[in-house]
Amino acid sequence: MKNKLTKNEKISFAMKGRSLSKEHKKKLSLVKKGTIRTDLTKAKIKQTMLGDEFKFFKKDHPTVPQVE
């Protein structure tokens, strides 16, 4: 028996591999400009980047907050 996909999973699967137009990319870029990430968000991003695949990044960079 197959597992049923959720609505979001179906949409995600259908959108895989589609390329975005230059106009759409520009609009997405403008929406994200000026967005300020919190220290907690920055720390979470740092944690994901410290995995085994990202050994070449500095783990003790002074400008990124440490995860508690």
Backbone as XML, in Angstrom:
<?xml version="1.0"?>
<chain id="A" units="angstrom">
  <residue number="1" name="MET">
    <atom name="N" x="0.840" y="-1.180" z="0.000"/>
    <atom name="CA" x="0.000" y="0.000" z="0.000"/>
    <atom name="C" x="0.884" y="1.243" z="0.000"/>
  </residue>
  <residue number="2" name="LYS">
    <atom name="N" x="0.558" y="2.195" z="-0.862"/>
    <atom name="CA" x="1.341" y="3.420" z="-0.970"/>
    <atom name="C" x="1.011" y="4.373" z="0.166"/>
  </residue>
  <residue number="3" name="ASN">
    <atom name="N" x="2.027" y="5.106" z="0.587"/>
    <atom name="CA" x="1.791" y="6.167" z="1.563"/>
    <atom name="C" x="1.159" y="7.346" z="0.844"/>
  </residue>
  <residue number="4" name="LYS">
    <atom name="N" x="0.153" y="7.943" z="1.447"/>
    <atom name="CA" x="-0.491" y="9.104" z="0.839"/>
    <atom name="C" x="0.363" y="10.338" z="1.076"/>
  </residue>
  <residue number="5" name="LEU">
    <atom name="N" x="0.472" y="11.142" z="0.038"/>
    <atom name="CA" x="1.206" y="12.394" z="0.147"/>
    <atom name="C" x="0.279" y="13.489" z="0.639"/>
  </residue>
  <residue number="6" name="THR">
    <atom name="N" x="0.846" y="14.391" z="1.416"/>
    <atom name="CA" x="0.063" y="15.538" z="1.853"/>
    <atom name="C" x="-0.054" y="16.515" z="0.687"/>
  </residue>
  <residue number="7" name="LYS">
    <atom name="N" x="-0.910" y="17.496" z="0.832"/>
    <atom name="CA" x="-1.110" y="18.497" z="-0.216"/>
    <atom name="C" x="0.201" y="19.226" z="-0.526"/>
  </residue>
  <residue number="8" name="ASN">
    <atom name="N" x="0.924" y="19.606" z="0.526"/>
    <atom name="CA" x="2.192" y="20.323" z="0.335"/>
    <atom name="C" x="3.228" y="19.447" z="-0.358"/>
  </residue>
  <residue number="9" name="GLU">
    <atom name="N" x="3.252" y="18.167" z="-0.024"/>
    <atom name="CA" x="4.201" y="17.254" z="-0.665"/>
    <atom name="C" x="3.883" y="17.083" z="-2.146"/>
  </residue>
  <residue number="10" name="LYS">
    <atom name="N" x="2.600" y="17.032" z="-2.493"/>
    <atom name="CA" x="2.194" y="16.915" z="-3.893"/>
    <atom name="C" x="2.632" y="18.150" z="-4.686"/>
  </residue>
  <residue number="11" name="ILE">
    <atom name="N" x="2.418" y="19.326" z="-4.108"/>
    <atom name="CA" x="2.808" y="20.566" z="-4.772"/>
    <atom name="C" x="4.323" y="20.620" z="-4.921"/>
  </residue>
  <residue number="12" name="SER">
    <atom name="N" x="5.044" y="20.246" z="-3.862"/>
    <atom name="CA" x="6.496" y="20.258" z="-3.897"/>
    <atom name="C" x="7.013" y="19.323" z="-4.980"/>
  </residue>
  <residue number="13" name="PHE">
    <atom name="N" x="6.429" y="18.128" z="-5.067"/>
    <atom name="CA" x="6.841" y="17.150" z="-6.066"/>
    <atom name="C" x="6.572" y="17.675" z="-7.476"/>
  </residue>
  <residue number="14" name="ALA">
    <atom name="N" x="5.443" y="18.332" z="-7.679"/>
    <atom name="CA" x="5.076" y="18.847" z="-8.993"/>
    <atom name="C" x="5.981" y="20.002" z="-9.422"/>
  </residue>
  <residue number="15" name="MET">
    <atom name="N" x="6.494" y="20.771" z="-8.463"/>
    <atom name="CA" x="7.297" y="21.951" z="-8.784"/>
    <atom name="C" x="8.784" y="21.635" z="-8.958"/>
  </residue>
  <residue number="16" name="LYS">
    <atom name="N" x="9.221" y="20.431" z="-8.633"/>
    <atom name="CA" x="10.631" y="20.067" z="-8.736"/>
    <atom name="C" x="11.107" y="20.185" z="-10.178"/>
  </residue>
  <residue number="17" name="GLY">
    <atom name="N" x="12.244" y="20.801" z="-10.362"/>
    <atom name="CA" x="12.849" y="20.900" z="-11.673"/>
    <atom name="C" x="12.380" y="22.074" z="-12.506"/>
  </residue>
  <residue number="18" name="ARG">
    <atom name="N" x="11.424" y="22.836" z="-12.040"/>
    <atom name="CA" x="10.955" y="23.986" z="-12.819"/>
    <atom name="C" x="11.951" y="25.130" z="-12.689"/>
  </residue>
  <residue number="19" name="SER">
    <atom name="N" x="12.158" y="25.831" z="-13.788"/>
    <atom name="CA" x="13.040" y="26.982" z="-13.722"/>
    <atom name="C" x="12.197" y="28.244" z="-13.612"/>
  </residue>
  <residue number="20" name="LEU">
    <atom name="N" x="12.708" y="29.196" z="-12.878"/>
    <atom name="CA" x="12.002" y="30.448" z="-12.663"/>
    <atom name="C" x="12.439" y="31.473" z="-13.711"/>
  </residue>
  <residue number="21" name="SER">
    <atom name="N" x="11.509" y="32.345" z="-14.103"/>
    <atom name="CA" x="11.841" y="33.393" z="-15.059"/>
    <atom name="C" x="12.717" y="34.447" z="-14.378"/>
  </residue>
  <residue number="22" name="LYS">
    <atom name="N" x="13.388" y="35.243" z="-15.170"/>
    <atom name="CA" x="14.246" y="36.294" z="-14.624"/>
    <atom name="C" x="13.427" y="37.310" z="-13.838"/>
  </residue>
  <residue number="23" name="GLU">
    <atom name="N" x="12.220" y="37.598" z="-14.333"/>
    <atom name="CA" x="11.347" y="38.548" z="-13.637"/>
    <atom name="C" x="10.948" y="38.016" z="-12.262"/>
  </residue>
  <residue number="24" name="HIS">
    <atom name="N" x="10.625" y="36.727" z="-12.213"/>
    <atom name="CA" x="10.196" y="36.136" z="-10.947"/>
    <atom name="C" x="11.358" y="36.095" z="-9.949"/>
  </residue>
  <residue number="25" name="LYS">
    <atom name="N" x="12.555" y="35.756" z="-10.437"/>
    <atom name="CA" x="13.734" y="35.747" z="-9.570"/>
    <atom name="C" x="13.986" y="37.143" z="-8.997"/>
  </residue>
  <residue number="26" name="LYS">
    <atom name="N" x="13.795" y="38.165" z="-9.829"/>
    <atom name="CA" x="13.995" y="39.548" z="-9.381"/>
    <atom name="C" x="12.994" y="39.905" z="-8.285"/>
  </residue>
  <residue number="27" name="LYS">
    <atom name="N" x="11.719" y="39.497" z="-8.475"/>
    <atom name="CA" x="10.692" y="39.766" z="-7.470"/>
    <atom name="C" x="11.019" y="39.073" z="-6.153"/>
  </residue>
  <residue number="28" name="LEU">
    <atom name="N" x="11.464" y="37.814" z="-6.214"/>
    <atom name="CA" x="11.825" y="37.083" z="-4.999"/>
    <atom name="C" x="12.998" y="37.769" z="-4.296"/>
  </residue>
  <residue number="29" name="SER">
    <atom name="N" x="13.951" y="38.252" z="-5.074"/>
    <atom name="CA" x="15.103" y="38.944" z="-4.508"/>
    <atom name="C" x="14.674" y="40.215" z="-3.785"/>
  </residue>
  <residue number="30" name="LEU">
    <atom name="N" x="13.779" y="40.984" z="-4.400"/>
    <atom name="CA" x="13.319" y="42.232" z="-3.792"/>
    <atom name="C" x="12.544" y="41.991" z="-2.499"/>
  </residue>
  <residue number="31" name="VAL">
    <atom name="N" x="11.796" y="40.904" z="-2.433"/>
    <atom name="CA" x="11.016" y="40.588" z="-1.233"/>
    <atom name="C" x="11.943" y="40.307" z="-0.053"/>
  </residue>
  <residue number="32" name="LYS">
    <atom name="N" x="13.077" y="39.608" z="-0.301"/>
    <atom name="CA" x="13.974" y="39.216" z="0.785"/>
    <atom name="C" x="14.940" y="40.313" z="1.210"/>
  </residue>
  <residue number="33" name="LYS">
    <atom name="N" x="15.111" y="41.341" z="0.389"/>
    <atom name="CA" x="16.039" y="42.414" z="0.730"/>
    <atom name="C" x="15.564" y="43.143" z="1.985"/>
  </residue>
  <residue number="34" name="GLY">
    <atom name="N" x="16.466" y="43.401" z="2.897"/>
    <atom name="CA" x="16.122" y="44.116" z="4.115"/>
    <atom name="C" x="15.626" y="43.219" z="5.239"/>
  </residue>
  <residue number="35" name="THR">
    <atom name="N" x="15.507" y="41.920" z="4.978"/>
    <atom name="CA" x="15.072" y="40.998" z="6.016"/>
    <atom name="C" x="16.202" y="40.831" z="7.027"/>
  </residue>
  <residue number="36" name="ILE">
    <atom name="N" x="15.886" y="41.000" z="8.292"/>
    <atom name="CA" x="16.889" y="40.897" z="9.350"/>
    <atom name="C" x="16.699" y="39.567" z="10.077"/>
  </residue>
  <residue number="37" name="ARG">
    <atom name="N" x="17.755" y="38.784" z="10.133"/>
    <atom name="CA" x="17.703" y="37.506" z="10.836"/>
    <atom name="C" x="18.059" y="37.717" z="12.297"/>
  </residue>
  <residue number="38" name="THR">
    <atom name="N" x="17.330" y="37.035" z="13.175"/>
    <atom name="CA" x="17.607" y="37.137" z="14.601"/>
    <atom name="C" x="18.865" y="36.339" z="14.935"/>
  </residue>
  <residue number="39" name="ASP">
    <atom name="N" x="19.399" y="36.565" z="16.118"/>
    <atom name="CA" x="20.576" y="35.807" z="16.547"/>
    <atom name="C" x="20.261" y="34.325" z="16.649"/>
  </residue>
  <residue number="40" name="LEU">
    <atom name="N" x="19.053" y="33.998" z="17.083"/>
    <atom name="CA" x="18.663" y="32.593" z="17.186"/>
    <atom name="C" x="18.636" y="31.947" z="15.801"/>
  </residue>
  <residue number="41" name="THR">
    <atom name="N" x="18.095" y="32.641" z="14.813"/>
    <atom name="CA" x="18.045" y="32.110" z="13.458"/>
    <atom name="C" x="19.448" y="31.918" z="12.907"/>
  </residue>
  <residue number="42" name="LYS">
    <atom name="N" x="20.324" y="32.892" z="13.145"/>
    <atom name="CA" x="21.703" y="32.782" z="12.686"/>
    <atom name="C" x="22.398" y="31.590" z="13.332"/>
  </residue>
  <residue number="43" name="ALA">
    <atom name="N" x="22.126" y="31.369" z="14.612"/>
    <atom name="CA" x="22.726" y="30.241" z="15.319"/>
    <atom name="C" x="22.228" y="28.912" z="14.750"/>
  </residue>
  <residue number="44" name="LYS">
    <atom name="N" x="20.954" y="28.844" z="14.410"/>
    <atom name="CA" x="20.405" y="27.613" z="13.827"/>
    <atom name="C" x="21.031" y="27.334" z="12.468"/>
  </residue>
  <residue number="45" name="ILE">
    <atom name="N" x="21.198" y="28.382" z="11.669"/>
    <atom name="CA" x="21.826" y="28.221" z="10.361"/>
    <atom name="C" x="23.257" y="27.743" z="10.540"/>
  </residue>
  <residue number="46" name="LYS">
    <atom name="N" x="23.946" y="28.305" z="11.528"/>
    <atom name="CA" x="25.322" y="27.910" z="11.794"/>
    <atom name="C" x="25.391" y="26.429" z="12.152"/>
  </residue>
  <residue number="47" name="GLN">
    <atom name="N" x="24.470" y="25.971" z="12.995"/>
    <atom name="CA" x="24.467" y="24.561" z="13.405"/>
    <atom name="C" x="24.304" y="23.637" z="12.205"/>
  </residue>
  <residue number="48" name="THR">
    <atom name="N" x="23.433" y="23.997" z="11.269"/>
    <atom name="CA" x="23.251" y="23.137" z="10.101"/>
    <atom name="C" x="24.482" y="23.127" z="9.218"/>
  </residue>
  <residue number="49" name="MET">
    <atom name="N" x="25.221" y="24.226" z="9.213"/>
    <atom name="CA" x="26.414" y="24.324" z="8.374"/>
    <atom name="C" x="27.641" y="23.666" z="9.009"/>
  </residue>
  <residue number="50" name="LEU">
    <atom name="N" x="27.547" y="23.217" z="10.242"/>
    <atom name="CA" x="28.696" y="22.625" z="10.921"/>
    <atom name="C" x="28.725" y="21.108" z="10.815"/>
  </residue>
  <residue number="51" name="GLY">
    <atom name="N" x="27.915" y="20.529" z="9.956"/>
    <atom name="CA" x="27.889" y="19.086" z="9.794"/>
    <atom name="C" x="29.169" y="18.574" z="9.148"/>
  </residue>
  <residue number="52" name="ASP">
    <atom name="N" x="29.241" y="17.277" z="8.933"/>
    <atom name="CA" x="30.433" y="16.664" z="8.357"/>
    <atom name="C" x="30.704" y="17.128" z="6.934"/>
  </residue>
  <residue number="53" name="GLU">
    <atom name="N" x="29.640" y="17.491" z="6.207"/>
    <atom name="CA" x="29.828" y="17.908" z="4.820"/>
    <atom name="C" x="30.464" y="19.283" z="4.707"/>
  </residue>
  <residue number="54" name="PHE">
    <atom name="N" x="30.453" y="20.078" z="5.780"/>
    <atom name="CA" x="30.928" y="21.454" z="5.720"/>
    <atom name="C" x="32.145" y="21.661" z="6.613"/>
  </residue>
  <residue number="55" name="LYS">
    <atom name="N" x="33.116" y="20.791" z="6.524"/>
    <atom name="CA" x="34.300" y="20.880" z="7.371"/>
    <atom name="C" x="35.179" y="22.077" z="7.017"/>
  </residue>
  <residue number="56" name="PHE">
    <atom name="N" x="35.017" y="22.623" z="5.818"/>
    <atom name="CA" x="35.880" y="23.707" z="5.373"/>
    <atom name="C" x="35.458" y="25.065" z="5.915"/>
  </residue>
  <residue number="57" name="PHE">
    <atom name="N" x="34.306" y="25.174" z="6.599"/>
    <atom name="CA" x="33.883" y="26.435" z="7.191"/>
    <atom name="C" x="34.541" y="26.629" z="8.559"/>
  </residue>
  <residue number="58" name="LYS">
    <atom name="N" x="34.778" y="27.878" z="8.939"/>
    <atom name="CA" x="35.326" y="28.162" z="10.266"/>
    <atom name="C" x="34.248" y="27.918" z="11.305"/>
  </residue>
  <residue number="59" name="LYS">
    <atom name="N" x="34.527" y="27.116" z="12.299"/>
    <atom name="CA" x="33.528" y="26.784" z="13.314"/>
    <atom name="C" x="33.499" y="27.806" z="14.446"/>
  </residue>
  <residue number="60" name="ASP">
    <atom name="N" x="34.513" y="28.630" z="14.552"/>
    <atom name="CA" x="34.574" y="29.581" z="15.657"/>
    <atom name="C" x="34.564" y="31.024" z="15.133"/>
  </residue>
  <residue number="61" name="HIS">
    <atom name="N" x="33.784" y="31.275" z="14.103"/>
    <atom name="CA" x="33.730" y="32.609" z="13.526"/>
    <atom name="C" x="33.158" y="33.583" z="14.548"/>
  </residue>
  <residue number="62" name="PRO">
    <atom name="N" x="33.799" y="34.724" z="14.800"/>
    <atom name="CA" x="33.380" y="35.619" z="15.884"/>
    <atom name="C" x="32.064" y="36.348" z="15.660"/>
  </residue>
  <residue number="63" name="THR">
    <atom name="N" x="31.647" y="36.524" z="14.413"/>
    <atom name="CA" x="30.434" y="37.300" z="14.165"/>
    <atom name="C" x="29.151" y="36.481" z="14.228"/>
  </residue>
  <residue number="64" name="VAL">
    <atom name="N" x="29.290" y="35.152" z="14.271"/>
    <atom name="CA" x="28.106" y="34.298" z="14.346"/>
    <atom name="C" x="27.888" y="33.897" z="15.796"/>
  </residue>
  <residue number="65" name="PRO">
    <atom name="N" x="26.662" y="34.110" z="16.327"/>
    <atom name="CA" x="26.421" y="33.768" z="17.721"/>
    <atom name="C" x="26.540" y="32.275" z="17.987"/>
  </residue>
  <residue number="66" name="GLN">
    <atom name="N" x="27.010" y="31.949" z="19.168"/>
    <atom name="CA" x="27.155" y="30.554" z="19.566"/>
    <atom name="C" x="25.809" y="29.993" z="20.014"/>
  </residue>
  <residue number="67" name="VAL">
    <atom name="N" x="25.543" y="28.729" z="19.672"/>
    <atom name="CA" x="24.315" y="28.062" z="20.100"/>
    <atom name="C" x="24.474" y="27.629" z="21.550"/>
  </residue>
  <residue number="68" name="GLU">
    <atom name="N" x="23.454" y="27.900" z="22.331"/>
    <atom name="CA" x="23.536" y="27.554" z="23.758"/>
    <atom name="C" x="22.954" y="26.204" z="24.021"/>
  </residue>
</chain>
